[in-house]
């Protein structure tokens, strides 16, 4: 005892296996000692300081826990854990010493037993949990202090993605406050909010998705990202035109016949070209997002493939087109004059009047038809954006799924069924292998044989369970390659759904939802619904086309309209 009557506390390293733990109020303590917690303890023990070992003060050891446990001495001399049972169990399983201190003697009296239970109750209940903003602020402080994300993950026992998400939330006041306010928000969802902190409408949409349809949250965020990217590209192109003194004619679906530059004449009665109209104060344009070549990409493609004319080239997929430099981009759609009469332009159809002429009526009908096609192109473009966004989310889900050591339920049956149907076999040895390697994280050089060899090498070192995962990757990769293109949803709406493999796509998407917990986006669910609602065989009244596809007149007309509206966008 010291002069104050208080015995000093000495922190020591104890052997957890020698401590009694048979009087713990928390009956489920063992179940809470998981791998992540044990990994945290081992990370703690890998760094100083060291403490004297109880019973052998000349020897020192590092401990797995930072917060000491409380230990009391029984009348028979044995040591019992008073508080800190979970830390003691974790250190025991990790093979580490546990940091603690002797708080005195424990008696067998009723008052002592009651005191112990009350103390455990207070320790486990009278505590205020840290908020999300508190937790993330600690991780950000560690990062700012020079620790890498990997080091933080090791020290805290958190997964690397969780650390990344935490740092994202910590850097955003909006995301941190949202996570503290709404308990239903996960850390990853809060991190997504940080991306849109300057967009109140998007924030509202994401919070509602997290609360009402959490399975759709990633798809909602993906659509918002894609829409924002398109909106920003449009604004940048419009600003570029306006810097050149060219007015952008709003967001209208078409140009009225009386304003269309193609219908206007100069003072000499000649047609006016866009170049000749450049000096007119009323010059304006509409803009549209269509497929086109990036600067220099067309010349490079012609040189690489020895083709002089690539105006009618058709690519096998969106991905192939984008790799060649042919992708959607904002460009000028049509030219017009905002006030032809004021700026001295005549119209080939005459001056607009109260009673239009037949020529003017025809011109107006053509403009209305052009507007309909423009709106359809806009719809197709929006749907394509949704499909591509869903593909990104689905790809991320597949990569996480195929990183497992064991296959999900239903994997073997799917693999055998794919072999029996023969639907994926031709693709497995070419693009399917490439997609499978991408999903497995294997880097190839672009040659089909290289991807095959990568898969064979992966199989050679895999366990039987992991080999089943690789087999699943081969099947899913072959199907995924065919589903990624926007032709998938377009074909599901049109008459060629069977020829373009939509039934297989529907089965594939349904399997992912049923066996892997993947939440289908709206457009993916619609593809499955379109295919499920169709007959697999024609009803006998339709006539086959020379190309072998079957359609009726209504389908043919619908497909023609779709191709006129979306053919360019489809690439």
Backbone torsions as a table, in degrees:
resi	resn	phi	psi	omega
1	UNK	NA	144.7	176.6
2	UNK	-90.4	-179.0	-179.8
3	UNK	-64.6	-23.4	-179.8
4	UNK	-87.0	-5.6	-179.2
5	UNK	83.8	7.3	-179.7
6	UNK	-110.0	124.5	-179.9
7	UNK	-76.5	127.5	-178.2
8	UNK	-66.4	148.4	179.0
9	UNK	-91.9	131.0	177.6
10	UNK	-115.5	121.1	176.8
11	UNK	-79.4	129.2	-177.8
12	UNK	-135.1	162.5	174.4
13	UNK	-95.9	121.5	-177.8
14	UNK	-109.9	150.9	171.6
15	UNK	-79.6	112.9	-174.6
16	UNK	-63.5	-27.3	-179.0
17	UNK	-69.0	-19.5	-177.7
18	UNK	-90.7	-2.4	-175.5
19	UNK	-96.9	141.5	175.8
20	UNK	-80.0	135.9	179.2
21	UNK	-134.7	34.6	-173.5
22	UNK	-94.2	11.8	-178.5
23	UNK	-130.0	45.2	-177.7
24	UNK	-93.5	131.6	178.7
25	UNK	-72.7	-22.8	-179.1
26	UNK	-90.6	102.5	-175.5
27	UNK	-72.8	-23.7	-177.5
28	UNK	-101.1	25.9	-175.9
29	UNK	-60.6	-41.0	-176.3
30	UNK	-62.0	-36.2	-178.1
31	UNK	-68.2	-23.1	-178.2
32	UNK	-86.0	-7.9	179.2
33	UNK	-88.6	87.2	-175.2
34	UNK	-98.9	-177.9	-177.0
35	UNK	-62.9	-38.6	-178.7
36	UNK	-63.9	-41.0	179.9
37	UNK	-65.5	-42.6	179.2
38	UNK	-64.1	-38.6	178.6
39	UNK	-62.9	-36.0	177.8
40	UNK	-64.5	-43.3	179.3
41	UNK	-62.2	-41.4	179.6
42	UNK	-65.9	-36.1	177.3
43	UNK	-65.3	-38.7	177.0
44	UNK	-62.3	-44.4	-176.0
45	UNK	-70.0	-15.6	-178.1
46	UNK	-77.3	-8.9	-177.2
47	UNK	-124.9	154.8	176.4
48	UNK	-65.9	168.3	13.7
49	UNK	-91.0	172.5	174.6
50	UNK	-108.4	154.6	-177.4
51	UNK	-128.4	152.7	177.7
52	UNK	-64.0	140.6	-179.1
53	UNK	-79.5	131.9	-179.5
54	UNK	-61.9	129.5	-178.7
55	UNK	87.2	-11.6	179.4
56	UNK	-146.7	70.0	-171.9
57	UNK	-61.4	-18.0	178.7
58	UNK	-75.4	-18.1	179.7
59	UNK	-100.7	144.0	-177.5
60	UNK	-126.2	155.2	-177.8
61	UNK	-151.6	152.3	171.7
62	UNK	-85.2	155.8	-176.8
63	UNK	-121.4	156.7	-178.1
64	UNK	-79.4	-25.7	-176.6
65	UNK	-106.6	148.0	175.0
66	UNK	-90.7	-38.6	-179.8
67	UNK	-86.7	119.6	-175.0
68	UNK	-66.2	150.9	173.0
69	UNK	-91.3	160.1	178.9
70	UNK	-102.2	129.5	-175.9
71	UNK	-124.8	139.9	175.8
72	UNK	-123.2	156.8	-178.1
73	UNK	-101.5	124.7	177.7
74	UNK	-72.8	160.3	178.0
75	UNK	-57.0	-27.9	-179.6
76	UNK	-86.8	5.2	177.2
77	UNK	94.9	-13.9	179.1
78	UNK	-72.9	153.9	-179.0
79	UNK	-101.4	135.7	-177.9
80	UNK	-124.1	139.6	176.9
81	UNK	-75.8	121.3	178.7
82	UNK	-89.2	-48.1	174.4
83	UNK	-138.4	143.3	179.5
84	UNK	106.8	30.2	-178.1
85	UNK	-61.7	-39.8	-177.3
86	UNK	-65.7	-42.5	177.7
87	UNK	-63.5	-37.9	179.6
88	UNK	-66.1	-44.5	178.3
89	UNK	-61.3	-42.2	-179.4
90	UNK	-63.2	-44.6	179.1
91	UNK	-65.4	-36.3	178.2
92	UNK	-63.1	-44.6	-179.6
93	UNK	-69.3	-30.1	-179.6
94	UNK	-84.5	-7.2	-178.2
95	UNK	72.4	35.5	-176.1
96	UNK	-119.4	159.9	171.2
97	UNK	-75.6	153.3	179.1
98	UNK	-112.8	134.3	-178.8
99	UNK	-81.8	131.8	179.8
100	UNK	-164.1	-176.3	178.0
101	UNK	-148.1	150.9	177.2
102	UNK	-82.4	122.4	-177.8
103	UNK	-98.7	4.5	178.8
104	UNK	125.8	-164.4	-177.3
105	UNK	-95.2	149.0	176.6
106	UNK	-111.4	133.8	179.6
107	UNK	-104.3	177.1	179.2
108	UNK	-101.4	5.4	-178.3
109	UNK	-69.9	154.4	-179.9
110	UNK	-58.4	-41.3	-179.0
111	UNK	-61.6	-38.2	-179.9
112	UNK	-67.9	-41.8	178.9
113	UNK	-63.3	-43.8	179.0
114	UNK	-63.5	-40.5	178.6
115	UNK	-60.8	-41.3	179.2
116	UNK	-61.8	-45.3	-178.4
117	UNK	-66.0	-40.8	178.5
118	UNK	-63.9	-39.4	179.4
119	UNK	-63.2	-42.9	178.0
120	UNK	-64.7	-39.1	178.2
121	UNK	-60.6	-49.3	-177.9
122	UNK	-62.7	-39.0	-179.5
123	UNK	-63.7	-37.7	-174.7
124	UNK	-90.3	-16.6	-176.2
125	UNK	-116.0	-36.4	-176.5
126	UNK	-88.5	61.8	178.0
127	UNK	-141.0	146.4	-179.3
128	UNK	-102.8	119.0	-179.3
129	UNK	-65.9	145.4	176.7
130	UNK	-70.8	145.3	178.3
131	UNK	-80.4	168.8	177.9
132	UNK	-59.9	-42.2	-179.7
133	UNK	-64.7	-34.5	175.8
134	UNK	-63.8	-49.3	-178.4
135	UNK	-60.0	-48.8	-176.4
136	UNK	-68.2	-31.8	178.2
137	UNK	-64.7	-37.1	177.3
138	UNK	-63.1	-45.2	-179.7
139	UNK	-65.0	-38.8	178.4
140	UNK	-65.1	-38.2	177.7
141	UNK	-62.6	-40.0	176.9
142	UNK	-63.6	-42.2	-179.6
143	UNK	-65.1	-44.8	179.6
144	UNK	-66.2	-22.4	179.3
145	UNK	-83.9	2.9	174.4
146	UNK	108.9	-3.0	178.9
147	UNK	-78.1	138.7	175.9
148	UNK	-78.6	165.7	177.7
149	UNK	-61.1	-38.7	179.3
150	UNK	-64.0	-40.3	-180.0
151	UNK	-67.7	-39.5	178.1
152	UNK	-64.1	-42.0	179.4
153	UNK	-60.9	-42.0	-179.3
154	UNK	-68.3	-40.1	-176.4
155	UNK	-72.3	-33.2	-175.6
156	UNK	-98.8	-14.0	-177.4
157	UNK	81.3	6.4	178.2
158	UNK	-83.4	155.4	173.5
159	UNK	-71.9	153.8	-179.3
160	UNK	-58.8	-45.0	178.3
161	UNK	-60.5	-35.1	179.9
162	UNK	-67.6	-36.8	176.8
163	UNK	-65.0	-43.8	179.2
164	UNK	-60.1	-45.4	179.2
165	UNK	-64.2	-40.5	179.5
166	UNK	-61.1	-43.4	179.7
167	UNK	-65.4	-36.9	177.7
168	UNK	-62.9	-44.4	179.4
169	UNK	-65.5	-41.8	-177.7
170	UNK	-61.6	-31.5	-178.1
171	UNK	-81.7	-7.5	-177.8
172	UNK	-118.3	113.3	177.6
173	UNK	-62.0	-37.8	179.6
174	UNK	-62.0	-47.2	-177.8
175	UNK	-66.6	-41.8	-179.2
176	UNK	-63.9	-43.0	178.7
177	UNK	-66.1	-38.5	179.3
178	UNK	-64.5	-41.5	-179.4
179	UNK	-65.3	-35.8	177.6
180	UNK	-73.2	-31.6	-175.7
181	UNK	-78.6	-42.2	-174.5
182	UNK	-112.3	110.5	-176.8
183	UNK	-67.4	-23.1	-177.8
184	UNK	-74.0	-12.8	-179.9
185	UNK	-74.4	128.1	171.6
186	UNK	-82.2	168.4	179.9
187	UNK	-62.6	-42.4	179.5
188	UNK	-64.0	-38.0	178.0
189	UNK	-66.7	-41.0	177.0
190	UNK	-62.4	-37.8	177.6
191	UNK	-63.8	-36.0	177.2
192	UNK	-65.7	-35.5	178.2
193	UNK	-61.0	-33.2	-179.1
194	UNK	-61.1	-30.1	179.9
195	UNK	-66.7	-25.6	-172.5
196	UNK	-119.0	27.7	-175.1
197	UNK	-64.7	-18.2	178.0
198	UNK	-98.9	13.4	-178.7
199	UNK	-129.6	88.9	-176.5
200	UNK	-57.1	-37.8	-179.5
201	UNK	-64.5	-43.0	178.5
202	UNK	-65.8	-38.9	178.3
203	UNK	-60.4	-44.1	179.1
204	UNK	-61.6	-43.3	179.8
205	UNK	-61.3	-42.9	-178.2
206	UNK	-69.0	-42.1	179.5
207	UNK	-63.9	-40.7	178.1
208	UNK	-64.7	-38.5	177.8
209	UNK	-65.3	-41.6	179.7
210	UNK	-63.6	-35.2	-177.7
211	UNK	-82.0	-43.4	-171.0
212	UNK	-97.7	-29.8	-178.8
213	UNK	-146.9	70.4	-176.4
214	UNK	-59.0	-28.0	178.2
215	UNK	-66.6	-19.1	180.0
216	UNK	-99.4	0.5	-172.7
217	UNK	-59.0	-49.1	-178.2
218	UNK	-60.4	-39.1	178.7
219	UNK	-67.2	-40.0	177.8
220	UNK	-61.5	-45.6	178.6
221	UNK	-63.4	-39.1	178.8
222	UNK	-62.9	-43.2	178.1
223	UNK	-64.1	-40.5	-179.9
224	UNK	-64.8	-38.6	177.6
225	UNK	-63.2	-46.3	-178.6
226	UNK	-64.5	-42.3	180.0
227	UNK	-65.0	-40.6	179.0
228	UNK	-63.9	-41.8	179.8
229	UNK	-61.9	-41.7	179.1
230	UNK	-67.1	-40.4	-179.9
231	UNK	-64.4	-41.7	179.6
232	UNK	-66.8	-38.5	177.8
233	UNK	-65.2	-38.5	178.4
234	UNK	-64.7	-45.6	-179.4
235	UNK	-62.6	-38.8	179.9
236	UNK	-65.7	-41.1	-179.9
237	UNK	-68.3	-41.1	178.5
238	UNK	-62.7	-40.7	178.9
239	UNK	-65.0	-36.5	178.0
240	UNK	-63.3	-42.3	178.7
241	UNK	-67.9	-43.8	-179.1
242	UNK	-64.4	-30.0	176.2
243	UNK	-65.8	-23.9	177.7
244	UNK	-90.9	4.7	179.7
245	UNK	83.2	16.4	-179.0
246	UNK	-101.1	123.3	179.0
247	UNK	-80.7	134.6	174.8
248	UNK	-91.9	123.2	-173.9
249	UNK	-79.3	65.8	174.6
250	UNK	54.8	-151.4	-178.9
251	UNK	-120.0	43.6	-174.7
252	UNK	-83.4	149.0	-176.2
253	UNK	-75.2	-19.3	-179.3
254	UNK	-160.0	170.2	179.0
255	UNK	-104.2	126.4	177.2
256	UNK	-56.3	145.3	-174.6
257	UNK	-57.6	-32.8	-176.8
258	UNK	-72.0	-15.8	-177.6
259	UNK	-109.2	-13.2	-176.7
260	UNK	-64.2	129.2	-176.6
261	UNK	-61.4	-31.7	-180.0
262	UNK	-64.2	-16.6	179.8
263	UNK	-101.0	-1.5	-173.0
264	UNK	-97.7	151.2	179.4
265	UNK	-123.8	150.8	175.5
266	UNK	-83.9	-174.1	-176.2
267	UNK	-64.7	-20.2	178.1
268	UNK	-93.7	3.1	179.1
269	UNK	83.5	17.5	-179.6
270	UNK	-101.0	151.5	175.2
271	UNK	-62.4	152.9	-176.1
272	UNK	-111.7	124.6	177.8
273	UNK	-85.9	160.8	177.1
274	UNK	-57.6	-35.8	-180.0
275	UNK	-67.4	-40.6	179.1
276	UNK	-69.5	-26.2	-178.1
277	UNK	-87.0	-2.4	-173.2
278	UNK	-61.0	-29.3	-177.7
279	UNK	-88.6	-3.9	-178.2
280	UNK	-76.9	131.1	178.8
281	UNK	-60.7	-20.6	-177.5
282	UNK	-95.0	9.2	-177.7
283	UNK	-66.5	139.8	-179.7
284	UNK	-156.3	166.8	-179.9
285	UNK	-141.4	157.7	164.1
286	UNK	-101.3	154.3	178.3
287	UNK	-122.3	150.7	-178.1
288	UNK	-144.8	155.7	177.7
289	UNK	-100.2	109.4	-179.0
290	UNK	-132.6	164.9	176.1
291	UNK	-71.7	138.4	178.2
292	UNK	-165.2	171.4	-177.8
293	UNK	-81.9	140.5	171.0
294	UNK	-72.2	155.7	180.0
295	UNK	-53.4	123.0	178.5
296	UNK	84.7	-13.1	-175.0
297	UNK	-70.9	-36.9	-178.1
298	UNK	-64.8	-45.6	179.4
299	UNK	-63.0	-40.3	179.6
300	UNK	-65.4	-38.6	179.6
301	UNK	-67.6	-42.3	179.0
302	UNK	-61.6	-43.2	-178.6
303	UNK	-66.5	-40.2	-177.0
304	UNK	-70.4	-30.0	-175.4
305	UNK	-110.6	3.0	177.6
306	UNK	63.2	33.6	-179.5
307	UNK	-112.9	128.8	178.2
308	UNK	-81.1	-37.6	-176.7
309	UNK	-117.2	116.6	178.6
310	UNK	-119.1	20.4	-176.9
311	UNK	-66.5	-28.8	-178.1
312	UNK	-112.0	23.5	-176.8
313	UNK	-67.8	144.6	176.2
314	UNK	-124.4	127.0	178.5
315	UNK	-94.2	156.1	-177.6
316	UNK	-73.9	-24.0	-177.8
317	UNK	-159.8	166.9	174.7
318	UNK	-58.0	-44.5	-176.9
319	UNK	-60.7	-44.1	179.3
320	UNK	-62.0	-41.8	179.6
321	UNK	-63.9	-45.0	-179.2
322	UNK	-63.3	-39.4	179.3
323	UNK	-64.0	-28.7	178.7
324	UNK	-82.8	-7.0	-179.0
325	UNK	94.2	12.3	179.5
326	UNK	-108.2	108.5	-171.8
327	UNK	-150.1	166.3	177.6
328	UNK	-63.4	137.2	177.1
329	UNK	-155.4	150.6	178.8
330	UNK	-74.0	136.1	-178.9
331	UNK	-152.1	169.7	-179.9
332	UNK	-70.0	130.9	179.5
333	UNK	-94.3	-49.5	-179.3
334	UNK	-153.1	160.7	-178.7
335	UNK	-110.4	151.2	-179.7
336	UNK	-157.9	171.6	173.3
337	UNK	-120.5	129.4	-174.1
338	UNK	-70.5	-25.1	178.3
339	UNK	-149.2	78.8	-174.8
340	UNK	-56.9	-41.5	-176.6
341	UNK	-64.7	-43.2	-179.4
342	UNK	-62.8	-36.0	-175.2
343	UNK	-98.2	17.3	169.1
344	UNK	79.0	29.0	179.0
345	UNK	-105.5	135.3	172.7
346	UNK	-96.0	162.1	-179.4
347	UNK	-113.9	138.6	-178.1
348	UNK	-61.3	-22.3	-179.4
349	UNK	-99.3	10.3	179.1
350	UNK	88.3	177.4	-178.1
351	UNK	-80.6	132.9	179.1
352	UNK	-58.7	136.5	179.8
353	UNK	-134.3	-178.0	-179.6
354	UNK	-65.3	-36.4	178.8
355	UNK	-113.0	102.8	-177.2
356	UNK	-67.2	148.8	175.4
357	UNK	-76.7	171.0	179.2
358	UNK	-63.7	-36.6	178.4
359	UNK	-64.5	-40.2	179.0
360	UNK	-67.6	-37.3	176.1
361	UNK	-61.8	-43.8	179.7
362	UNK	-63.2	-40.6	178.8
363	UNK	-64.0	-39.1	179.0
364	UNK	-67.6	-38.1	177.8
365	UNK	-65.5	-39.6	177.3
366	UNK	-64.2	-39.3	178.2
367	UNK	-65.3	-39.2	178.7
368	UNK	-65.9	-39.3	177.5
369	UNK	-65.4	-39.3	176.3
370	UNK	-63.0	-37.0	178.1
371	UNK	-64.8	-41.3	179.2
372	UNK	-61.9	-43.6	179.3
373	UNK	-66.1	-36.7	177.6
374	UNK	-63.8	-43.2	178.5
375	UNK	-64.2	-38.0	178.6
376	UNK	-67.2	-39.9	176.0
377	UNK	-61.6	-38.8	178.7
378	UNK	-65.1	-41.0	177.8
379	UNK	-63.6	-45.1	179.4
380	UNK	-61.7	-42.4	179.8
381	UNK	-62.2	-42.1	179.3
382	UNK	-64.4	-41.9	179.1
383	UNK	-66.2	-38.6	176.7
384	UNK	-61.9	-41.0	177.8
385	UNK	-60.9	-43.1	178.7
386	UNK	-63.3	-40.7	-178.3
387	UNK	-67.1	-42.3	-179.8
388	UNK	-66.4	-39.2	177.9
389	UNK	-63.5	-41.8	178.2
390	UNK	-64.5	-36.2	179.5
391	UNK	-63.5	-38.8	177.9
392	UNK	-63.8	-43.7	179.5
393	UNK	-65.2	-42.6	-178.7
394	UNK	-65.0	-39.6	179.4
395	UNK	-62.8	-43.4	177.9
396	UNK	-62.3	-39.9	178.4
397	UNK	-63.8	-42.8	-179.0
398	UNK	-65.5	-39.4	179.6
399	UNK	-62.8	-41.8	178.0
400	UNK	-67.1	-38.9	179.7
401	UNK	-63.2	-43.6	-174.9
402	UNK	-84.8	1.2	173.2
403	UNK	-84.0	-5.9	-178.7
404	UNK	-72.0	157.8	176.5
405	UNK	-86.7	-20.2	-179.9
406	UNK	-125.4	148.3	-177.7
407	UNK	-77.2	156.9	174.9
408	UNK	-75.0	166.2	176.7
409	UNK	-59.9	139.4	177.8
410	UNK	89.1	-2.7	-176.6
411	UNK	-67.2	-43.7	-178.2
412	UNK	-64.3	-43.1	180.0
413	UNK	-63.2	-41.3	178.5
414	UNK	-62.7	-42.5	-178.7
415	UNK	-63.3	-46.3	-179.8
416	UNK	-66.6	-39.0	179.1
417	UNK	-63.3	-40.4	178.1
418	UNK	-63.1	-38.4	177.6
419	UNK	-65.9	-41.7	-178.1
420	UNK	-67.4	-39.4	-179.5
421	UNK	-73.4	-27.7	-178.5
422	UNK	71.1	18.3	-175.4
423	UNK	-76.2	-32.2	-173.1
424	UNK	-105.3	-6.0	-173.3
425	UNK	-58.4	-46.6	-178.4
426	UNK	-61.1	-32.4	-177.1
427	UNK	-81.8	-23.5	-174.9
428	UNK	-59.2	-35.5	-174.9
429	UNK	-89.3	0.8	179.8
430	UNK	-129.1	-104.6	-176.8
431	UNK	-66.1	-29.9	179.2
432	UNK	-62.5	-41.1	176.1
433	UNK	-62.7	-38.4	179.5
434	UNK	-63.9	-45.5	178.6
435	UNK	-64.9	-39.4	179.0
436	UNK	-61.8	-43.5	178.6
437	UNK	-64.4	-38.3	177.3
438	UNK	-60.9	-45.3	-178.0
439	UNK	-67.9	-28.0	179.2
440	UNK	-89.0	-5.0	-179.5
441	UNK	79.8	23.3	179.6
442	UNK	-98.4	129.1	-176.4
443	UNK	-93.8	124.0	178.0
444	UNK	-112.2	177.9	-178.3
445	UNK	-105.6	8.1	178.5
446	UNK	101.1	-13.8	-179.8
447	UNK	-91.1	139.1	-178.0
448	UNK	-58.6	-40.7	-178.6
449	UNK	-66.1	-31.8	179.1
450	UNK	-64.6	-43.0	180.0
451	UNK	-67.2	-38.2	176.8
452	UNK	-61.1	-45.1	-178.8
453	UNK	-65.9	-35.5	177.4
454	UNK	-62.6	-42.7	179.7
455	UNK	-66.8	-40.7	179.1
456	UNK	-64.2	-39.3	178.7
457	UNK	-66.6	-38.4	178.4
458	UNK	-65.8	-39.4	178.6
459	UNK	-66.7	-35.2	-176.5
460	UNK	-62.6	-30.4	-178.3
461	UNK	-106.3	11.9	-176.6
462	UNK	-95.1	149.7	170.8
463	UNK	-74.0	172.5	-180.0
464	UNK	-61.4	-41.1	179.4
465	UNK	-65.3	-44.4	179.9
466	UNK	-66.5	-33.4	177.3
467	UNK	-61.7	-35.3	176.7
468	UNK	-66.6	-35.6	176.7
469	UNK	-65.0	-40.8	179.5
470	UNK	-66.5	-40.6	176.0
471	UNK	-60.7	-40.8	176.8
472	UNK	-62.5	-40.0	179.2
473	UNK	-62.0	-37.5	179.0
474	UNK	-65.0	-43.4	179.1
475	UNK	-67.5	-48.3	-178.9
476	UNK	-65.7	-37.5	179.8
477	UNK	-62.8	-41.4	179.4
478	UNK	-64.6	-42.4	179.7
479	UNK	-71.6	-42.0	-178.5
480	UNK	-60.7	-37.7	179.1
481	UNK	-58.3	-40.7	-179.3
482	UNK	-76.9	-20.5	-175.4
483	UNK	-89.6	-23.5	-172.2
484	UNK	-63.3	-34.2	-174.9
485	UNK	-68.3	148.0	-179.8
486	UNK	-66.1	-14.7	175.5
487	UNK	-60.1	-20.9	-178.0
488	UNK	-61.7	-55.3	-178.8
489	UNK	-70.6	-33.3	179.0
490	UNK	-64.8	-41.7	-180.0
491	UNK	-69.3	-32.7	178.2
492	UNK	-64.5	-30.5	177.5
493	UNK	-83.0	-26.5	-174.4
494	UNK	-94.0	-170.5	-175.5
495	UNK	-82.8	-8.4	-173.2
496	UNK	-100.7	25.0	-173.2
497	UNK	-57.5	-37.7	-178.0
498	UNK	-73.4	-43.0	-178.4
499	UNK	-63.8	-29.9	-178.2
500	UNK	-94.7	13.2	171.6
501	UNK	75.0	26.7	-178.6
502	UNK	-65.7	-38.1	176.8
503	UNK	-56.0	-40.6	178.4
504	UNK	-65.9	-39.5	178.1
505	UNK	-63.5	-39.9	179.8
506	UNK	-63.9	-44.3	178.4
507	UNK	-63.0	-40.2	-179.1
508	UNK	-62.5	-48.9	-179.4
509	UNK	-65.3	-40.1	179.0
510	UNK	-64.2	-39.3	179.0
511	UNK	-63.6	-43.6	178.7
512	UNK	-59.4	-42.1	-179.1
513	UNK	-67.6	-39.5	-174.4
514	UNK	-78.4	-38.4	-170.7
515	UNK	-106.6	-13.0	-176.3
516	UNK	-123.5	1.0	179.7
517	UNK	75.0	16.0	179.8
518	UNK	-76.7	128.2	177.5
519	UNK	-88.2	114.4	-179.7
520	UNK	-64.5	138.1	172.0
521	UNK	-72.0	169.2	-179.4
522	UNK	-58.2	-44.5	-175.5
523	UNK	-72.3	-32.6	176.1
524	UNK	-67.4	-42.0	178.4
525	UNK	-64.5	-35.2	179.0
526	UNK	-68.6	-35.7	175.9
527	UNK	-61.8	-46.4	179.0
528	UNK	-62.6	-39.6	180.0
529	UNK	-68.8	-40.2	177.6
530	UNK	-58.4	-46.7	-176.7
531	UNK	-70.2	-39.5	-178.0
532	UNK	-66.4	-27.1	-178.2
533	UNK	-87.1	-1.6	-179.0
534	UNK	-96.4	156.4	171.8
535	UNK	-81.6	142.9	-179.5
536	UNK	-74.2	-23.3	-178.3
537	UNK	-125.6	150.9	176.9
538	UNK	-65.9	157.8	-175.4
539	UNK	-86.6	2.6	177.3
540	UNK	97.2	-15.2	-179.4
541	UNK	-93.7	-13.2	179.5
542	UNK	-88.6	153.9	-179.2
543	UNK	-110.4	139.8	-179.6
544	UNK	-73.7	144.0	172.3
545	UNK	-79.4	165.1	177.7
546	UNK	-59.3	-24.0	-179.2
547	UNK	-83.9	0.7	176.1
548	UNK	95.8	-9.2	178.9
549	UNK	-84.0	147.6	-177.2
550	UNK	-106.0	132.7	177.4
551	UNK	-151.6	156.6	171.1
552	UNK	-104.9	178.7	-173.6
553	UNK	-62.3	-42.3	-178.6
554	UNK	-63.5	-43.4	178.4
555	UNK	-62.6	-40.8	-178.7
556	UNK	-61.8	-43.5	179.3
557	UNK	-65.7	-42.0	-179.8
558	UNK	-63.8	-41.4	-179.4
559	UNK	-66.5	-38.3	179.6
560	UNK	-61.8	-44.1	178.9
561	UNK	-62.8	-40.3	-179.6
562	UNK	-64.6	-43.0	-178.7
563	UNK	-68.0	-36.8	176.9
564	UNK	-63.6	-38.2	-176.3
565	UNK	-80.8	-39.2	-170.1
566	UNK	-118.5	2.9	-174.6
567	UNK	-62.0	-41.8	-179.7
568	UNK	-67.1	-43.1	-179.4
569	UNK	-62.5	-32.7	-179.2
570	UNK	-71.0	-14.6	175.5
571	UNK	78.2	NA	NA
